[in-house]
Amino acid sequence: MTEATPSAPAPQTSTLHPGSRLSARIRDKALELGFDAIGFCPATLGPEARVRLQDFLANGYHGEMDWLADRTEQRSQPTALWPEARTVIALGLSYAPEGDALATLQNPDCGNISVYARHRDYHDVLKGMLKHLAQFVVREGRQAHPAAPEVKVFVDTAPVAEKPLAHKAGLGWQGKHTNLVSRQHGSWLFLGEIYTTLDLPASPPSGGGCGSCTRCLNACPTQAFPAPYQMDARRCISYLTIEHAGPIPLPLRPLMGTHIYGCDDCLAVCPWNRFAKMASTIKLQPRADLIAPDLATLSQLDDAAFRALFSGSPIKRIGRNRFIRNVLVAMGNSGRAHLLPHVRALTTDPDPVVRDAADWAMTQLESPTA
């Protein structure tokens, strides 16, 4: 892998930014709370963030995610969301797995759940940590400044340009798979932000880059990358298994393998992952029953059992029917004839999308060479 030439360091001056000591205390507190990366940047983004989002939407790459087309100005400019914001504190929390994230794909009897969804819902974990840090920022900021600072906490459910802000704050860069890549944590970082009215010094650039590496692009089973740094969500397995509500397009089903919730293929092959250490946050340790779940067992879940199994998990959000649809596609791709009775039982399911997936899986398992 070749590496892009890092930006030249900023010239040294003898004048210390008045917020430097405060930002150092915030950094120390963030690491104490369990964050793995932290950076600071002004609460502004250049026009390239807006252009990139507009191009993504104009190409229809967002698919059914209409919420991405809402509040585009806020998504591309922090002060459009909160005009009083002066600084963005960008935080990263590692969720790097132990061992091979794609090992489950070698067992056709098991479904593959994305690493980020094998434990507690990261939204809850990350937001709780962000709130603790935000309280510290207010308390410490009040001692350093006459006016009490204000803060707002965000995870990825808000209209925030997380990856461009993380890049600007020195946490890493947006790789060719469009996700953030870190020199220290590879492609395995949850991102969160604290907007504040405090004026804090910007962090230096992270350095690093993708160079000529194209492993992530080549690894995508459904060819969801029209070009480097561009992603067509309509072909992405994560989108298809989570955001897409109806029947999965027929041409894409055979390409999905045994992925049943999300996909890590492009993330897992990133060479920068060799520097990543396994997630240390206890709440992000994987549940044993979600590392390699049995497809036959999952296919028998009714709504109550689904809700019980995935209580506290992000998987619960998509609902039983969409999840069973995903399981059936995986069963159809498994090549395992012994799964036929379980598939057949779902051909009379009350949900039409489940029935459609069951009929398709039946055809695949009965005629594996078709």
N, C-alpha and C positions, 0 to 999 in steps of 0.2 A: 504494500500500500504506500503510495506517495502522499506527502502532506503538503498542503498549501503553505506558502511562506507567511508566518505570523505577521501581524501588523507591527510596525515599529513602535517601541514604547514611547509614552508621552515624555516630553522633556521634563527633567527634574527642576523643581523650584524650591526656594527656601520658605515659601509662604504655605503654611498648613491651613487647609480648608477648615473653617470653624466647626464643621460638623464631623470632622475626622474621628475625634475621640468618641463621639456618640455612635457613629457607624461601627466602630471597632467593638463597642460594648454590645451593640445589637447583633453583630456577627457572632460574638462569643456566646450570647444567649441562644441564638438560633441553633448553634452546634450542640449546646447543652441540652436543648429540647429534643434533639434527635434529627434535625435537618442535616442533610449531607452537603448541600451547596447553597450559597447565598451570594447575591450581588445587588448592586444599586445602580440606578440609571435615572436620568431626568424623565418626567412623565410626559414625554413627547416621542412621537415616531415620525419618521420621514414619509414622503408620499409613496415610497415603494411598498409599504404595508397595505395601503389602500388599493394600489394598482394590482398587487398580487391577489387580494381578496376579490376585487372586481373581475379579474380575469377568470378566477376559479368559478365564480358564479355565472359569468357570461357563457362559459363553456358547458354549463349544466353539470359540472363535476360534483356538485353537492347532492344530486339526486333528490330524494324526498326530504332532505333536511332543510325545510323552508326557514327554520329559525336562524340559519346562517345568513339568510338574505335580509333578516330583520336587523335594524340598528347597526347597519354597516359602518356608519361613522364612528360609533362607540367602539366597534371591534377594531378599528384601525387607528384610533387616536384616543389615548387615555383621558385627556382633558375634555373630550366630548362626552365621556361618561361621568366625569367628576371635574368640573372646571377648577376647583381649588387645589387639585393634586399638584404637588411639586416634584415628588420623588416616588419611584416605584421600587419596592424591595422585592426582588424576585427570589423565590425559594425553590429548592429541589429536594426531593425525598427519594432515595434509591429504593427500587423494588426488584433489584437484580436477583434472579433465581440461583439456586445452587445446582450446578450441573447443566445438562443440556435442556434448554427450554422446549425443544421440539422432540424429545425422546418419546413422548406419548404417540407421536405419529407413526412409530414403528410397530405399534400394536393395533391391528384393525378392529379388535373387540372393544377398544376404549375410545372415548371422545377426547378431543383436545380443547381445553379451556385456556384462554389467554392467561399468561402469568399474572397480570394485574388483577384478575378476577378470581384467583384461587384463595382469597382470604377476605377479610372484612372490607366493606365498601370504602375505597380510598378517599372518597369525598368526605366521609365523616371523620376519618383519621386525620386527613390533611387539614381540614377546616378547624378541627379542635386544636391542632398544633399552631395554626396560624393565629387563632384568637389569643392563645397564650402569649405568643410573641408580640402581637399587636398591643396587648395590655402593657407589656414591658416597654414598648416603643413610646407609648403615651406617658407612662410614669417617668421614664428617663428623659424624654423630650421636654417634659414640663420643668424639670430641674435645669435644663440647659437653655431653655428659651422662655422669655416672658409670657408669650401667648401659649396656651395649652394646645398642643398639636392634635390634629384630627387624623383618623385612620379609617380605611375601609378594607375589608378582607375579601378576597376572591379565589374561587377555584374555577374549574372549567365549565361550570354551569352558567357563568356570567359572560356578557359580551366583552371579553378581554382578549387581546392579541398576545396570548401567553408565550408562544415560541419566539416571536420577534422581540418581545420584552426581555425574555430570558437571554436571548442572544446579545441584546444591547447591554444587559447587566453583567455580561461576562461569564454566564454559566456554560456556554457552549455555542454551537451554531446549528442552523437547520440543515440537516443532511439531505442527500439526494432522495431519501424516502420521505422527506418533508417533516420528519420528527426531529426533535432536538438531539444533538449528539454532544456528549461531554468528554473531555480528555480523561477525566477521572472515573466517570460512571457509564461511559458508553451510551447506549440508547435506552437505558433503564432509569428514567427519572420521572416521577410525578412532579407537576409544576403548580405553584400557587403564588399569589401576589398580595402584597400589602401596599395600597396606595396611601400616601401620607402628605400632609401639608408641610412637613419638615423639608428643609433644603439640605440634602446629604450629598457628599461627594460621589461621583460616578466611579464604578469599578473599572479596572483595565480590561481590555479585550482578552478573551480566553486563549486565543491562538488555536492552532489545529485546523483541520479541514478534511474534506473527503478525497482531495486529489483526484487521481484517475480511477479510484475504486468504484466498482459498480455491483458489488455483491448483493446489496439490498434490492437493486432493480432486477437482477437476474433471478433472485430467490422467489419473487412474487408468483404464486401459482396461477393467478388470474390475469397477469400482465396489467396491473392497475396503474402503472406509471407510463403515461404517454411520452414523457421525457424526464430527464433528471430534474429534481426539485418540483415536479408536478405530479399530482395524484388525482385520479378519477375515482371518486368514492363509489361510484355505481358498480365498479368492478372489484372493489376491495372486500375481502372476506369479512373484515371487522364490520363494515357497513352492512353487508348482506345478512349477517347473522344477528345484528343488534338493531340497527336503525330501520332496515327495510321490513315493512309490515306484511306484504303480500307474498305470493309464491315467488321463490327465487327463480330468476330466468333460467330456462332449460340449458342453454349452452354453458352456463357457469357452474351448474351443479356438479358435473363430474370432476371439475378442477378444484373443488373445495376439500377433497379428501375427507378426513374425519374431524375437521374443525367444527365445533358446535357452539362456541362463543368466542368471538374475536379471533385474531391471528397475530402471531409473533414472528412469522417467517422473515420479514424484511429487517426486523429489529435484531433478531437472534444472530444473524450472520455478520453483523457489523464488527470489523476488526478492533474497534476501540473498546469493545466489551471485554477484551482481555485485561483491562485495568479495573474493571468493575468488581466490587466486593459484594457478597450476598447481603440482601437487605437485613438491617439489624433491628429495625422496629418490630417489637413483638407482635403488634396487631397486623403486621404485614407478612407474618410467617404463613406459608401455605397450609390449608386444611388437607389432611391426608386423603379425605374422600373426594377431593376435587383435583388431585394431581393426575390421576388416570381413571376417571369414572367409567364404569361398565355401561356400554350402550344399551344392552338388553334391559338392565335395571332402570336406566333413565327413561326408556320408552314407556314404562308402565306407570309413570307419575301422573296422578290426576292433579287437579288444581290445588287441593289442600296439601297434598304431599309435596308438590313443587314449592309452594310457599314455605312449608316447614323446612325443607332441605336447604333452600337458599335464603333463609331469614338472615338479614344483615349483610347479604352479598349483593353486588351490583347486578348479578344475573336476574335477581327477582324482578327488576324493572321491566324486562321484556315480556314477562308473563308466560304462563305454561304453554299456550298454543304455539307461539313463535319459537319457543325453546324446543318443543317436540318436533316442529318442522325441521329445525336444524339437526336434531338427533336422527331423524329419518333420512335426511340427505347423507349424513355420515354412514348410516347403516347401508344405504344403497351403494355407497362407494367402498364399503368394507370388503366386499367379495366373500362374505361369510354366510353361507347358505343356512346355517343353524339359526340365523336371526330372522328367517322368513316368518315363523309363527308370530313373533312379536310385531313385525311389520304388518302382517295380515290383520292382526287385531285392531290396528289403527285405520284400516281402510273404511271403517264405519264410524269413525270419530265424528262427533257433532260439528267440529270446526272444518269448513271446506278447505282451508289452506293445509291443515293436517292431513285430510283425506287425499289431497292432491299429491303431497309429498310421499304419503304411504303408497299410493298407486305407482309413482315413479320408482320408489325403492323396490317395490315388488318386481317391476320389470327389470331393473338392474340385476337383482339377485337371481332371478329366474333365467335371465339371458345375459350372463356376465360378459360375453363377447360382443353383444349387440352394440 
